Amino acid sequence: MAHKQIFPTKGNLISIKKSSDLAKLGYDLMSRKRNILIREMMSLLDDVNKLRDEISITYKKAYQALQEANITLGFVNDIARAIPIDNGLDISFRSVMGVEIPKIHYEKTKIKLKYGIAMTNTKFDYAFRMFQKVRDLTILLAEVDNSVFRLANAIRKVTKRENALENIVIPEFDYQIKFISDTLEEKEREDLTRKKLIKRNKM
């Protein structure tokens, strides 16, 4: 790696030492931030896997019940269209180390069914309940899955910056500090030797 050329003066040495201290502080902060984000993400990953498994099972039950309802009632498209749309969702955000994590608020309202009981059977009612459960699980999964995605993306960015500080920025500052310090020390030794020679020549 080519090092940046810098003029070896005491002023530059002081300035670079300050920059180096700031870079090391930044590295520590990035490391702490990454660890906090990883802990937050790991706490959600188990929830994601459990929710996906539960949704998969519930979907299977719901579609099986719907298929049985179709067999016993004929196609239930018209009945399904009579079920009102649910619009009880709202989203807010919380911040975890500067990462906006979504929080979905769902206000469960009692759905007034518009299809007649005489038009359906227990298979259709069971399918309806299962799809309501799928809806509730999907809301939870959307919140947790999106949170994991945002955290993972933030972790990648923080890790990239942390690596840049550790492997490029801080070593460059260390090199410059050593270069300037060694150059100034060498200059001081030369000045001291020169003064001794001048003093000896005057005697």
N, C-alpha and C positions, 0 to 999 in steps of 0.2 A: 504494500500500500504506500502510495506517494504521500509524503508528509507536507503539510502546508508550511511554506517558508514564512518565518516571522523574525523581525529584528530583535536581537537579544538585548533588551533594556530592562532595568528594574521596574519601570512602569508597566511594561508588557507582562513581566513576570507576576506582578501583583494582580493585574487584570485577569490573566489566565488562571491563576489560582482561585480567584473568586468564581470564574466561570466553571472551573472544575468542581468546586464545592457545590455549586448549583446543580450541575449535571449529576453528581453523586446523590444529592438530595432527591432530584427528579427520578433517578433510578430506584431509590428506596421507596418512593411514593408509588411508582408504577408497579413495583413488585408487590407492595401491600394491596394496591387496587386489584391487581390480577388475582391474588389469592382470595380476596373477598368475593370477587365476581365468580370465581371457580366454585367456591363454597355455595354461593347462591344458586348457581346452575346445577350443581350436583344434588342439591336438596329438591330440585324440581324434576330431575331426570327419572327418578323412581315413579313419580306421579304420572309422567308422560306415558311410561310403559304400562302402568296399571290401567290408566284411562283407555289407552288404545286397545288393550286386551278386552276390557269390559265393553267398550263400544262395539268391537268386533262380535262378541258373543251376543250382545243386545240386538245388533243389526240382524244377525242370523235368526234370532227368535222372532223379531218383528217381521222380516220378510217371509219367514215360514208361516207365521200366523196370517199374514196378508194373502199369501198364496192359498191357504186353506179357506180364508174368507171368500176369495175369488171363486173357488171351486164350489162352495156351498151357496153363495149368493149371486153368482155371475160376476162380471166385472164391476168393481166398486168405485170406478172413476167419479161418477156423479155424486156418490155419497162422500167421497174424499174431498171433492170441491166444495162441499157444504161446510167443511171445517174452517172456521175463521183463521186469518193470519195473526200470528202472535208478534207484537212489536214492543215487547217489554225490555229491550236491551239498551244499556247505556255503558259507555267506556270512560274510565278515568285512568290516570297514570301515577305511579310512584317512582321516585328516583332512587336507584342503587348505585352509588359512586358515579353519578352523572348519567347513568343508563336509564332511560325511561321504560319502565315495566308496566304493561297494561293490566288493568283490573276491570273485568267485565261485571257490571251490576245487572242482575236479572231479576226483575220483579215478576214473580209468578202470579198471574191472574187466573182466576177460575174461568176456563173456557166454556162458553155456553154453546153446546152442541146444537147445530141446526138441522141435523138429520134425525129422522124419526126412529125411535127404538124398534118399531115394527119392521123397519127396512133392513135392520142389521141382526147380527147374532153375537154370541160370546167370542167367536174367533176374531171378528172385526174389532170388537171392543178391546180385546187383548192386544191386537196389533196396534191399535190406537195408543194404548198405554205404553207399549214398548217403544213406539216412535217418539212419544213424549219423553221417555227416559233417554233415548238416543239424543234428542235435542238438548236435554240438560247436560249430558256427558260431553256433547260436542262443544257446548259453550265453555265448559271447564277446560277441555283439551285445547280449544283455540287460545284461551288465556295462557295456559301453561306452555304450550308449544311455541307461541309467539314470544313469550318471555325467554325461553331457552334459546331461541334463534337470536334474539337481540343480545343476550348475554354472551353467547358464543362469538358473535360478530365483534362485540366490544373486547372480549378476551384476545381475539386475534390481533386487533389493532394495538392493544396495550402491550402484548407480547412483542410485536414488531418494534414498537418504540423502545421497549425495555432492552431488546437485543441490540438495537442501534446504539443506545447509550452505553451498554456494557462492552460491545465489541468494536465500536468505531469512535464515538465521541469521547468517552473517558480515556481510552488508550491514547488518542491523539493529544488530549490535554496533558496526560502524563509524559508523553514524549516531548512536548513543547516545554513543559516545566523543567524536565531534566536537561534538555538542550540549552535553554537559557541559563539555568543554574550553573551547568558545567562551563559554559562560555564565559559567564561573569566571574566565576572562580578562577578560571584560567587567566582572564584579563587582570584580576586582582593580583595573582601571583607574578604576572609579567610586570605590572606596575611596581610591585614591591621589589622585584629584582632590579628594575631600572633605577629605583630610588637608591638602593644599596650601592649600585655601581657609580651613580652620580656622587654619592656621599664619599665613597672610597677615592674617587678621582680628585675630590676637593682636598683630601687630606695630604 
